Amino acid sequence: MDVNEKINDIEKQVDCEVGKAESSKGLFEIKMRFLGKTGEISSLMKNMRDVPPEQRPTLGKILNALRQRVEAKFDEIELKLKERELKKKYEDEKIDVTLPAKNLPCGAYHPNTLIRNQLISVFAGMGFEIFEGPEIENDYYNFTALNTPKDHPARDMQDTFYISDDLLLRTQTSAGQIRVMENKKPPIKILSPGKVYRSDDDATHSPMFSQMEGLVVDKGITLCDLKGMLDEFARKIFGDGVKTRLRPSYFPFTEPSVEVDVSCFECGGKGCRLCKGTGWIEILGAGMVNRRVLEGCAIDPDEYTGFAFGMGIERIAMLKYGINNMKLLFEGDTRFLKQFKD
């Protein structure tokens, strides 16, 4: 077959094949059969070396013209196919804005977040500032500066997660109080929320849980100030009519120390399963800041006094929302979480 016949045959094949193309991808595959490195037109051009030198310029012009006509043909068909594909894409993605919107399920805050936000709101309304200390603490801030003796059981390996001899996962947010008192002169009024870690695990305890500590240091602060503040806190969190009472206790960093109870908000103090028939529910520990703690932070205990209190956020959440197992707070079950609304 001479060159002219071969060129005519190629052009007929191109016309026939492009008519079969249904997509730009399919057209590209056809195009490579004719114009690719191993395509038919490329093969013809490679055979130029077998043509006598005097005929090469003429044949070269003919083959270049063929390539240009075929490329133009493919470009024309490709443009039409892409327009058709784009139109189909628009049709498939078309949205009827008059259709009613889908009802998406509404999320809910975790009980811990709800209680944390409520506590911050209550105490911020009393003038407290927020301070968040580090979760990895050293022995000094977590124990020594809080007047915890070297032989105190809280320091034992079975109760505390030690990272090294001096570093540990903090067991209480009280460590933040020392950092504040070291760097700020009275008056001090801070709230310190955050995660704490203790080696304990059962239905009402978790190795990791949340605490919120409060500290007030100023001239003339008394236990009566603590009682008044706790009364306001109890009313805002558990409802009007709830009362507080203080029972003597012991904490190394407070003296005197007290356990704080609230009158049962479920039965009104008459006695029920929640309060175990006593009419009272223990919610937190508190007390007047120990003189030694103030002295260690370079605060004169003869001029300044203060009180501190600390509560478990999970405990407050479990009491307020009637949660009987702490593990429910950590499982992330949406059926459980969606029950709680702010």
LUMSE-243245 format. One record per residue (C-alpha): residue number from 1; chain; x, z, y. Coordinates in nm, 2 decimals, m for minus. Layout:
% LUMSE-243245
+-----+-------+--------+--------+--------+
:   n : chain :      X :      Z :      Y :
+-----+-------+--------+--------+--------+
: NUM :     A :      X :      Z :      Y :
...
+-----+-------+--------+--------+--------+
***
This chain:
% LUMSE-243245
+-----+-------+--------+--------+--------+
:   n : chain :      X :      Z :      Y :
+-----+-------+--------+--------+--------+
:   1 :     A :   0.00 :   0.00 :   0.00 :
:   2 :     A :   0.15 :  m0.10 :   0.34 :
:   3 :     A :   0.17 :   0.13 :   0.64 :
:   4 :     A :  m0.15 :  m0.01 :   0.81 :
:   5 :     A :  m0.36 :   0.03 :   0.50 :
:   6 :     A :  m0.22 :   0.39 :   0.45 :
:   7 :     A :  m0.31 :   0.47 :   0.82 :
:   8 :     A :  m0.66 :   0.34 :   0.78 :
:   9 :     A :  m0.70 :   0.53 :   0.46 :
:  10 :     A :  m0.59 :   0.85 :   0.62 :
:  11 :     A :  m0.83 :   0.81 :   0.92 :
:  12 :     A :  m1.12 :   0.74 :   0.68 :
:  13 :     A :  m1.03 :   1.06 :   0.48 :
:  14 :     A :  m1.01 :   1.26 :   0.80 :
:  15 :     A :  m1.36 :   1.14 :   0.91 :
:  16 :     A :  m1.50 :   1.22 :   0.57 :
:  17 :     A :  m1.34 :   1.56 :   0.53 :
:  18 :     A :  m1.42 :   1.70 :   0.88 :
:  19 :     A :  m1.78 :   1.62 :   0.82 :
:  20 :     A :  m1.78 :   1.86 :   0.53 :
:  21 :     A :  m1.63 :   2.15 :   0.73 :
:  22 :     A :  m1.88 :   2.44 :   0.78 :
:  23 :     A :  m1.65 :   2.68 :   0.97 :
:  24 :     A :  m1.34 :   2.68 :   1.19 :
:  25 :     A :  m1.15 :   2.84 :   0.90 :
:  26 :     A :  m1.25 :   2.56 :   0.66 :
:  27 :     A :  m1.16 :   2.30 :   0.92 :
:  28 :     A :  m0.81 :   2.46 :   0.96 :
:  29 :     A :  m0.75 :   2.43 :   0.59 :
:  30 :     A :  m0.84 :   2.06 :   0.61 :
:  31 :     A :  m0.62 :   2.01 :   0.91 :
:  32 :     A :  m0.32 :   2.15 :   0.73 :
:  33 :     A :  m0.37 :   1.89 :   0.45 :
:  34 :     A :  m0.31 :   1.61 :   0.71 :
:  35 :     A :  m0.10 :   1.77 :   0.99 :
:  36 :     A :   0.08 :   2.06 :   0.82 :
:  37 :     A :   0.45 :   2.05 :   0.73 :
:  38 :     A :   0.36 :   1.90 :   0.39 :
:  39 :     A :   0.06 :   1.71 :   0.51 :
:  40 :     A :   0.00 :   1.34 :   0.46 :
:  41 :     A :   0.09 :   1.23 :   0.82 :
:  42 :     A :   0.40 :   1.45 :   0.81 :
:  43 :     A :   0.50 :   1.29 :   0.49 :
:  44 :     A :   0.47 :   0.94 :   0.64 :
:  45 :     A :   0.69 :   1.04 :   0.93 :
:  46 :     A :   0.95 :   1.19 :   0.69 :
:  47 :     A :   0.96 :   0.85 :   0.52 :
:  48 :     A :   1.08 :   0.69 :   0.84 :
:  49 :     A :   1.43 :   0.72 :   0.71 :
:  50 :     A :   1.36 :   0.45 :   0.45 :
:  51 :     A :   1.25 :   0.20 :   0.71 :
:  52 :     A :   1.50 :  m0.05 :   0.85 :
:  53 :     A :   1.64 :   0.07 :   1.18 :
:  54 :     A :   1.50 :  m0.22 :   1.38 :
:  55 :     A :   1.14 :  m0.13 :   1.27 :
:  56 :     A :   1.16 :   0.24 :   1.33 :
:  57 :     A :   1.06 :   0.24 :   1.70 :
:  58 :     A :   0.75 :   0.04 :   1.64 :
:  59 :     A :   0.65 :   0.24 :   1.33 :
:  60 :     A :   0.72 :   0.56 :   1.52 :
:  61 :     A :   0.48 :   0.47 :   1.79 :
:  62 :     A :   0.21 :   0.38 :   1.54 :
:  63 :     A :   0.25 :   0.71 :   1.35 :
:  64 :     A :   0.26 :   0.92 :   1.67 :
:  65 :     A :  m0.06 :   0.74 :   1.79 :
:  66 :     A :  m0.22 :   0.83 :   1.45 :
:  67 :     A :  m0.12 :   1.19 :   1.48 :
:  68 :     A :  m0.27 :   1.21 :   1.83 :
:  69 :     A :  m0.60 :   1.05 :   1.72 :
:  70 :     A :  m0.63 :   1.29 :   1.42 :
:  71 :     A :  m0.54 :   1.60 :   1.63 :
:  72 :     A :  m0.80 :   1.49 :   1.89 :
:  73 :     A :  m1.06 :   1.45 :   1.61 :
:  74 :     A :  m0.98 :   1.80 :   1.48 :
:  75 :     A :  m0.99 :   1.96 :   1.83 :
:  76 :     A :  m1.33 :   1.80 :   1.89 :
:  77 :     A :  m1.48 :   1.92 :   1.57 :
:  78 :     A :  m1.32 :   2.27 :   1.61 :
:  79 :     A :  m1.47 :   2.31 :   1.95 :
:  80 :     A :  m1.82 :   2.23 :   1.81 :
:  81 :     A :  m1.77 :   2.47 :   1.52 :
:  82 :     A :  m1.66 :   2.76 :   1.74 :
:  83 :     A :  m1.95 :   2.71 :   1.97 :
:  84 :     A :  m2.18 :   2.72 :   1.68 :
:  85 :     A :  m2.01 :   3.03 :   1.53 :
:  86 :     A :  m2.02 :   3.21 :   1.87 :
:  87 :     A :  m2.39 :   3.13 :   1.91 :
:  88 :     A :  m2.46 :   3.27 :   1.56 :
:  89 :     A :  m2.26 :   3.58 :   1.63 :
:  90 :     A :  m2.46 :   3.64 :   1.95 :
:  91 :     A :  m2.78 :   3.59 :   1.75 :
:  92 :     A :  m2.67 :   3.84 :   1.48 :
:  93 :     A :  m2.56 :   4.10 :   1.74 :
:  94 :     A :  m2.86 :   4.06 :   1.96 :
:  95 :     A :  m3.02 :   4.39 :   2.05 :
:  96 :     A :  m3.38 :   4.43 :   2.14 :
:  97 :     A :  m3.36 :   4.68 :   2.42 :
:  98 :     A :  m3.74 :   4.73 :   2.41 :
:  99 :     A :  m3.72 :   4.89 :   2.06 :
: 100 :     A :  m3.75 :   5.27 :   2.05 :
: 101 :     A :  m3.41 :   5.45 :   2.03 :
: 102 :     A :  m3.31 :   5.62 :   1.71 :
: 103 :     A :  m3.35 :   5.99 :   1.70 :
: 104 :     A :  m3.01 :   6.13 :   1.64 :
: 105 :     A :  m2.98 :   6.49 :   1.51 :
: 106 :     A :  m2.89 :   6.74 :   1.78 :
: 107 :     A :  m2.58 :   6.95 :   1.71 :
: 108 :     A :  m2.55 :   7.32 :   1.75 :
: 109 :     A :  m2.28 :   7.57 :   1.86 :
: 110 :     A :  m2.11 :   7.78 :   1.59 :
: 111 :     A :  m2.24 :   8.14 :   1.60 :
: 112 :     A :  m1.89 :   8.26 :   1.69 :
: 113 :     A :  m1.88 :   8.02 :   1.99 :
: 114 :     A :  m2.23 :   8.14 :   2.10 :
: 115 :     A :  m2.12 :   8.50 :   2.09 :
: 116 :     A :  m1.79 :   8.44 :   2.25 :
: 117 :     A :  m1.95 :   8.25 :   2.54 :
: 118 :     A :  m2.21 :   8.52 :   2.58 :
: 119 :     A :  m1.95 :   8.80 :   2.59 :
: 120 :     A :  m1.73 :   8.61 :   2.84 :
: 121 :     A :  m2.04 :   8.55 :   3.06 :
: 122 :     A :  m2.14 :   8.92 :   3.05 :
: 123 :     A :  m1.79 :   9.06 :   3.13 :
: 124 :     A :  m1.70 :   8.78 :   3.38 :
: 125 :     A :  m2.01 :   8.90 :   3.56 :
: 126 :     A :  m1.85 :   9.24 :   3.58 :
: 127 :     A :  m1.53 :   9.10 :   3.73 :
: 128 :     A :  m1.32 :   9.06 :   3.42 :
: 129 :     A :  m1.05 :   8.78 :   3.40 :
: 130 :     A :  m0.97 :   8.60 :   3.08 :
: 131 :     A :  m0.62 :   8.63 :   2.92 :
: 132 :     A :  m0.52 :   8.47 :   2.59 :
: 133 :     A :  m0.20 :   8.58 :   2.44 :
: 134 :     A :   0.01 :   8.42 :   2.16 :
: 135 :     A :  m0.11 :   8.44 :   1.80 :
: 136 :     A :   0.24 :   8.49 :   1.67 :
: 137 :     A :   0.36 :   8.82 :   1.81 :
: 138 :     A :   0.67 :   9.04 :   1.77 :
: 139 :     A :   0.66 :   9.39 :   1.64 :
: 140 :     A :   0.71 :   9.54 :   1.99 :
: 141 :     A :   0.39 :   9.40 :   2.14 :
: 142 :     A :   0.17 :   9.43 :   1.83 :
: 143 :     A :   0.27 :   9.78 :   1.73 :
: 144 :     A :   0.55 :   9.97 :   1.92 :
: 145 :     A :   0.42 :   9.92 :   2.27 :
: 146 :     A :   0.07 :  10.02 :   2.15 :
: 147 :     A :   0.21 :  10.36 :   2.04 :
: 148 :     A :   0.18 :  10.28 :   1.67 :
: 149 :     A :   0.43 :  10.49 :   1.47 :
: 150 :     A :   0.69 :  10.33 :   1.24 :
: 151 :     A :   0.52 :  10.49 :   0.94 :
: 152 :     A :   0.17 :  10.38 :   1.03 :
: 153 :     A :  m0.02 :  10.22 :   0.74 :
: 154 :     A :  m0.11 :   9.92 :   0.97 :
: 155 :     A :   0.25 :   9.81 :   0.96 :
: 156 :     A :   0.25 :   9.78 :   0.58 :
: 157 :     A :   0.31 :   9.44 :   0.42 :
: 158 :     A :  m0.03 :   9.46 :   0.24 :
: 159 :     A :  m0.21 :   9.48 :   0.57 :
: 160 :     A :   0.00 :   9.25 :   0.80 :
: 161 :     A :   0.11 :   8.89 :   0.76 :
: 162 :     A :   0.49 :   8.91 :   0.85 :
: 163 :     A :   0.68 :   8.59 :   0.93 :
: 164 :     A :   1.01 :   8.77 :   0.96 :
: 165 :     A :   1.13 :   9.13 :   1.01 :
: 166 :     A :   1.02 :   9.11 :   1.37 :
: 167 :     A :   0.76 :   8.83 :   1.39 :
: 168 :     A :   0.41 :   8.85 :   1.26 :
: 169 :     A :   0.06 :   8.71 :   1.30 :
: 170 :     A :  m0.10 :   8.94 :   1.54 :
: 171 :     A :  m0.34 :   9.20 :   1.39 :
: 172 :     A :  m0.51 :   9.27 :   1.72 :
: 173 :     A :  m0.56 :   9.11 :   2.06 :
: 174 :     A :  m0.45 :   9.44 :   2.21 :
: 175 :     A :  m0.10 :   9.30 :   2.22 :
: 176 :     A :  m0.22 :   9.08 :   2.51 :
: 177 :     A :  m0.30 :   9.40 :   2.71 :
: 178 :     A :   0.07 :   9.50 :   2.71 :
: 179 :     A :   0.18 :   9.16 :   2.83 :
: 180 :     A :  m0.07 :   9.18 :   3.12 :
: 181 :     A :   0.03 :   9.54 :   3.22 :
: 182 :     A :   0.40 :   9.45 :   3.21 :
: 183 :     A :   0.35 :   9.16 :   3.45 :
: 184 :     A :   0.06 :   9.27 :   3.68 :
: 185 :     A :   0.01 :   9.58 :   3.89 :
: 186 :     A :  m0.32 :   9.77 :   3.89 :
: 187 :     A :  m0.60 :   9.72 :   3.95 :
: 188 :     A :  m0.63 :   9.53 :   3.62 :
: 189 :     A :  m0.95 :   9.40 :   3.46 :
: 190 :     A :  m0.90 :   9.16 :   3.18 :
: 191 :     A :  m1.08 :   9.03 :   2.87 :
: 192 :     A :  m0.86 :   8.89 :   2.59 :
: 193 :     A :  m1.04 :   8.69 :   2.32 :
: 194 :     A :  m0.86 :   8.52 :   2.02 :
: 195 :     A :  m0.79 :   8.49 :   1.65 :
: 196 :     A :  m0.63 :   8.78 :   1.47 :
: 197 :     A :  m0.50 :   8.81 :   1.11 :
: 198 :     A :  m0.52 :   9.09 :   0.85 :
: 199 :     A :  m0.48 :   9.10 :   0.48 :
: 200 :     A :  m0.84 :   9.17 :   0.40 :
: 201 :     A :  m1.11 :   8.95 :   0.22 :
: 202 :     A :  m1.46 :   9.04 :   0.11 :
: 203 :     A :  m1.82 :   8.98 :   0.22 :
: 204 :     A :  m1.77 :   9.15 :   0.56 :
: 205 :     A :  m1.40 :   9.08 :   0.61 :
: 206 :     A :  m1.18 :   8.77 :   0.65 :
: 207 :     A :  m0.80 :   8.73 :   0.66 :
: 208 :     A :  m0.85 :   8.55 :   0.99 :
: 209 :     A :  m1.12 :   8.65 :   1.24 :
: 210 :     A :  m1.19 :   8.67 :   1.61 :
: 211 :     A :  m1.16 :   8.97 :   1.84 :
: 212 :     A :  m1.23 :   9.03 :   2.20 :
: 213 :     A :  m1.04 :   9.31 :   2.37 :
: 214 :     A :  m1.11 :   9.45 :   2.72 :
: 215 :     A :  m0.88 :   9.65 :   2.95 :
: 216 :     A :  m0.95 :   9.82 :   3.28 :
: 217 :     A :  m0.67 :  10.00 :   3.47 :
: 218 :     A :  m0.72 :  10.15 :   3.82 :
: 219 :     A :  m0.73 :  10.47 :   4.01 :
: 220 :     A :  m1.00 :  10.72 :   3.90 :
: 221 :     A :  m1.11 :  10.53 :   3.59 :
: 222 :     A :  m1.30 :  10.77 :   3.35 :
: 223 :     A :  m1.48 :  10.77 :   3.02 :
: 224 :     A :  m1.80 :  10.75 :   3.21 :
: 225 :     A :  m1.70 :  10.41 :   3.35 :
: 226 :     A :  m1.65 :  10.29 :   2.99 :
: 227 :     A :  m1.99 :  10.43 :   2.89 :
: 228 :     A :  m2.17 :  10.26 :   3.18 :
: 229 :     A :  m2.00 :   9.93 :   3.11 :
: 230 :     A :  m2.08 :   9.94 :   2.74 :
: 231 :     A :  m2.45 :  10.02 :   2.82 :
: 232 :     A :  m2.47 :   9.70 :   3.03 :
: 233 :     A :  m2.29 :   9.50 :   2.76 :
: 234 :     A :  m2.53 :   9.63 :   2.49 :
: 235 :     A :  m2.84 :   9.54 :   2.70 :
: 236 :     A :  m2.72 :   9.19 :   2.77 :
: 237 :     A :  m2.62 :   9.11 :   2.41 :
: 238 :     A :  m2.88 :   9.30 :   2.20 :
: 239 :     A :  m3.17 :   9.32 :   2.44 :
: 240 :     A :  m3.33 :   9.57 :   2.69 :
: 241 :     A :  m3.38 :   9.92 :   2.56 :
: 242 :     A :  m3.07 :   9.93 :   2.34 :
: 243 :     A :  m2.86 :  10.24 :   2.40 :
: 244 :     A :  m2.50 :  10.33 :   2.32 :
: 245 :     A :  m2.34 :  10.64 :   2.19 :
: 246 :     A :  m1.97 :  10.74 :   2.16 :
: 247 :     A :  m1.83 :  10.92 :   1.85 :
: 248 :     A :  m1.48 :  11.08 :   1.85 :
: 249 :     A :  m1.22 :  10.87 :   1.66 :
: 250 :     A :  m0.85 :  10.79 :   1.66 :
: 251 :     A :  m0.65 :  10.49 :   1.77 :
: 252 :     A :  m0.28 :  10.51 :   1.86 :
: 253 :     A :  m0.31 :  10.34 :   2.19 :
: 254 :     A :  m0.61 :  10.53 :   2.33 :
: 255 :     A :  m0.66 :  10.90 :   2.39 :
: 256 :     A :  m0.93 :  11.01 :   2.37 :
: 257 :     A :  m1.06 :  10.74 :   2.13 :
: 258 :     A :  m1.42 :  10.67 :   2.04 :
: 259 :     A :  m1.63 :  10.46 :   1.80 :
: 260 :     A :  m1.92 :  10.30 :   1.98 :
: 261 :     A :  m2.26 :  10.26 :   1.82 :
: 262 :     A :  m2.57 :  10.09 :   1.96 :
: 263 :     A :  m2.93 :  10.20 :   1.88 :
: 264 :     A :  m3.07 :   9.97 :   1.61 :
: 265 :     A :  m3.22 :   9.67 :   1.79 :
: 266 :     A :  m3.41 :   9.58 :   1.47 :
: 267 :     A :  m3.61 :   9.89 :   1.42 :
: 268 :     A :  m3.57 :  10.05 :   1.76 :
: 269 :     A :  m3.38 :  10.35 :   1.62 :
: 270 :     A :  m3.65 :  10.44 :   1.36 :
: 271 :     A :  m3.43 :  10.36 :   1.06 :
: 272 :     A :  m3.41 :  10.04 :   0.86 :
: 273 :     A :  m3.19 :   9.84 :   0.61 :
: 274 :     A :  m2.98 :   9.70 :   0.90 :
: 275 :     A :  m2.89 :  10.04 :   1.03 :
: 276 :     A :  m2.90 :  10.20 :   0.68 :
: 277 :     A :  m3.17 :  10.44 :   0.79 :
: 278 :     A :  m2.96 :  10.61 :   1.07 :
: 279 :     A :  m3.10 :  10.43 :   1.37 :
: 280 :     A :  m2.75 :  10.34 :   1.49 :
: 281 :     A :  m2.51 :  10.05 :   1.43 :
: 282 :     A :  m2.13 :  10.07 :   1.48 :
: 283 :     A :  m2.01 :   9.78 :   1.69 :
: 284 :     A :  m1.66 :   9.85 :   1.84 :
: 285 :     A :  m1.38 :  10.09 :   1.91 :
: 286 :     A :  m1.27 :  10.20 :   2.25 :
: 287 :     A :  m1.10 :  10.48 :   2.45 :
: 288 :     A :  m0.89 :  10.58 :   2.74 :
: 289 :     A :  m0.55 :  10.41 :   2.75 :
: 290 :     A :  m0.29 :  10.64 :   2.61 :
: 291 :     A :  m0.04 :  10.78 :   2.87 :
: 292 :     A :   0.25 :  10.66 :   2.66 :
: 293 :     A :   0.12 :  10.31 :   2.67 :
: 294 :     A :   0.09 :  10.32 :   3.05 :
: 295 :     A :   0.44 :  10.47 :   3.09 :
: 296 :     A :   0.58 :  10.20 :   2.86 :
: 297 :     A :   0.45 :   9.93 :   3.09 :
: 298 :     A :   0.59 :  10.11 :   3.40 :
: 299 :     A :   0.24 :  10.23 :   3.52 :
: 300 :     A :   0.23 :  10.58 :   3.65 :
: 301 :     A :  m0.03 :  10.76 :   3.43 :
: 302 :     A :  m0.07 :  11.04 :   3.69 :
: 303 :     A :  m0.18 :  10.78 :   3.95 :
: 304 :     A :  m0.37 :  10.53 :   3.73 :
: 305 :     A :  m0.60 :  10.56 :   3.43 :
: 306 :     A :  m0.77 :  10.30 :   3.23 :
: 307 :     A :  m0.99 :  10.23 :   2.93 :
: 308 :     A :  m0.97 :   9.97 :   2.65 :
: 309 :     A :  m1.22 :   9.84 :   2.40 :
: 310 :     A :  m1.21 :   9.59 :   2.12 :
: 311 :     A :  m1.48 :   9.42 :   1.91 :
: 312 :     A :  m1.49 :   9.17 :   1.63 :
: 313 :     A :  m1.68 :   8.86 :   1.74 :
: 314 :     A :  m1.78 :   8.78 :   1.38 :
: 315 :     A :  m1.93 :   9.13 :   1.35 :
: 316 :     A :  m2.13 :   9.09 :   1.66 :
: 317 :     A :  m2.25 :   8.75 :   1.55 :
: 318 :     A :  m2.35 :   8.88 :   1.20 :
: 319 :     A :  m2.54 :   9.17 :   1.35 :
: 320 :     A :  m2.72 :   8.97 :   1.62 :
: 321 :     A :  m2.82 :   8.68 :   1.39 :
: 322 :     A :  m2.87 :   8.86 :   1.07 :
: 323 :     A :  m2.59 :   8.70 :   0.88 :
: 324 :     A :  m2.51 :   8.89 :   0.56 :
: 325 :     A :  m2.19 :   8.72 :   0.45 :
: 326 :     A :  m1.89 :   8.65 :   0.67 :
: 327 :     A :  m1.78 :   8.36 :   0.46 :
: 328 :     A :  m2.08 :   8.16 :   0.59 :
: 329 :     A :  m1.91 :   8.15 :   0.93 :
: 330 :     A :  m1.61 :   7.97 :   0.78 :
: 331 :     A :  m1.77 :   7.72 :   0.54 :
: 332 :     A :  m1.89 :   7.46 :   0.80 :
: 333 :     A :  m2.22 :   7.41 :   0.63 :
: 334 :     A :  m2.44 :   7.22 :   0.88 :
: 335 :     A :  m2.76 :   7.36 :   0.72 :
: 336 :     A :  m2.64 :   7.70 :   0.82 :
: 337 :     A :  m2.50 :   7.61 :   1.16 :
: 338 :     A :  m2.80 :   7.42 :   1.29 :
: 339 :     A :  m3.01 :   7.74 :   1.28 :
: 340 :     A :  m2.84 :   7.88 :   1.58 :
: 341 :     A :  m2.93 :   7.78 :   1.94 :
: 342 :     A :  m2.80 :   7.91 :   2.27 :
+-----+-------+--------+--------+--------+
***
